Amino acid sequence: MPATTFSFHLECMKTPIGDMLVVADEQDRLRALGWADLKARLDRTLAVLYGNLQLRTRPVSAAIRDGLHAYLEGKLDAIDTIPVETGGTAFQRSVWQELRRIPVGTTMSYGDFAARIGRPKAVRAVGHANGSNPICVVVPCHRLIGADGSLTGYGGGLPRKRWLLDHEAAAQGRLI
């Protein structure tokens, strides 16, 4: 039996922190989001999650595009309604789903997050799942930080992680 070939749309959006690559499926669900300067990383993630894949440069739905633009303009809850669909293991999907429940403008340590999902000893597994997140920003992996409050790993680079956290705090009139 031949392997399934996935067909997704790819659109590049300008943002204050670099060109964002937005990948969506035919049902207008966000499948991946990454950075143009790190496209090889996005390609590897997509290959792991979906195997055979055709990416067609084509606009994604207005709902996805408008939600991302609104978030970047300070309407932080705009990303909450963007439909997402991911591959990955059951554990990864549960982590990614729970990441969307971290309140905007807040951070949480990996350990606290592991406890929140009922797996307090799975800090490393949480870290790995977080680092494998195919949909940055919308699945807000940037909200996880080190136990000492330090910024730790972010697939898009720590300067982008800092910008996203500052953006969320500033839009709420707070500083982190």
N, C-alpha and C positions, 0 to 999 in steps of 0.2 A: 504494500500500500504506500503510495507516495506521501511524503510529508506535507503538511498543510503549509501553504504560503500565505503569509499575512500581507495585506496591502494597506499602507497608512499614508496619510497626507503629512507633508512637512512644510511649515511656514517659518520664516525668519522674521522676528520682531525686534525693532530697536528698543533698548531700555537704557536707563541711566547707568547700568552696570555692565553693559555689553550686549551684543546681539544674542537674543534668546531663540533657541530652536524649539519649535512647538510641534509635537507629533500627535496626530489624532487619527481615529479609525473612521470607518464609513458611517458609524452610528453617532458620530460627533462626541465621542468620549476621548478625553485626554489620555494618551498612552505613555508619553514621555515628554520631558521638558529638560533642556540642557542649554549649554552655552556654545556658541559658534567656535570660539577659540579652543574649546575642548571637545570638538565633534568626535574625535576618535574614541573618547571615553563613552559618549552617548552611543556610538555605533556598537561598541563592545557590549554595553548594557542591553541594547536591543537584541543583539545576536544571542546573548545568554537567555533572555526572556522569551524570545519568539522564534529563534532559528531562522528559517526561510522568511525573508522579508523584502518587500518592495516598498521603497519610499518614493513618493511622487511629490515633487514641489508643486504645491497647490494650497490655496488659502484654507485654513481651518474654519470651523463655524464661527459666526459672529458672537455667539454666546461665550465661547472660549476666549476669543480675541478681546472682546469687550470686558470680560471678567478680569483678564490679566492687566489690561490698560487701567481699569478702575482701581485695582489693587495698587499699581505703581503710582497712581495719582492720589493715593491716600484713603481710598474706600476699601479698607482692609478686609471686610467681610465679603467682598465681591468674589473672592476665590472659593468661598465655602460652597457655592452652588454649581461650580464647574464639575460636571460628571467625569469621573476617572475610572479607568479599567487597567489593571496591571496583570502581568503574569506573576511568576515567582511562586515560592512555596507557601503553604498555608500559614506558617509562622511569619514569613516576610509580609504577606498581605495583612495579617492581623496587626503587625507593627505599623505598617503604612496607614492602615485605617485609623488606628489609635492616634497616630501623629496628627491627624486632621482634627482631633478633639482637644489638642493643647490650645488654650485660649490665645488669640492673637495678642502680640505684644508681651508675651511672657516666655520664660525659658524654664527648662527642667533639666536636671542632671540625668545622665544615662541610668544611674542607679535608681533614682526616683521613678523614672519612666518604667524600668523593668519591674519595680514593685507595683506600679500602677496597673500593669497588665497581668499581674499575678505570677510573675516569674522573677522574683528578686535575685536569684542566683544567675540569671541569664544576661548579665550586663554585657558581656562580650558578644553574645548572639544578637542582642538588641543593637549594639554598635555596628555589627556586620550588616544587619538588615537595614539599619539607617543609612549606612554607607552605600548600600545597593539600591537605594530608592531611585526609581527611574523618573520620578515626577517632582523635581525640586520646586520650591516656592509653594505650589498648590498642596503638596504633601510636605508640610513644613519641617523637614529634617533640620533646618537651620536653628530651630528652637531648642534642640538638645545641646547641652554644654557640659563641660567637665564638672566633676564634683566640687572643685574649688572655685567654680565660676568662670574658669578660663574658656576661651573659644577653642574647641578642638575640631579636628577634621571636618572639612566640607568639600564635597566633590567639585564645587565651583570655585574653590579657593577661599581662604579666610577673609580677604578683603570684601568679597561679596556677602559672606555670612555676616560680617560686621555691618555692612550697609543695610541688609534686610532687617536685622534686629534693630538698628537705629531708626530705620524707616518706620517700622511698626510702632516703636516707642514714641517717636516724634508725632506720628499721626494721632496718637492718643494723648498727646500733651505730656508725655513722660520721658524721662531719660533713663537709660539702663546704666 
